[in-house]
């Protein structure tokens, strides 16, 4: 399968409880993550993380699937079109 450039948007609610689980998953998939930016929003006790990835559809699906099973995590992603 061909790797493509893409992004992942993650919203973490109750970040102090959930962030360690998210970080564990992101570490497992570190090989496909090019850039990670995280912004805590203390007023709502949440955090927004954006990732730039270079991944196959299977790799991206595995990453977002694992993140999606964590309570309090919302995740959306997309890959660029094939060239």
Buried (B, 14 or more C-beta within 10 A) or exposed (E): EEBBEBBBBBBBBBBEEBBEBBBEBBEEBEEBBEEBEBEBEEEEEBBBBEBBBBBBEEBBEBBBEBBEEBEBBBBEBEBEEEE
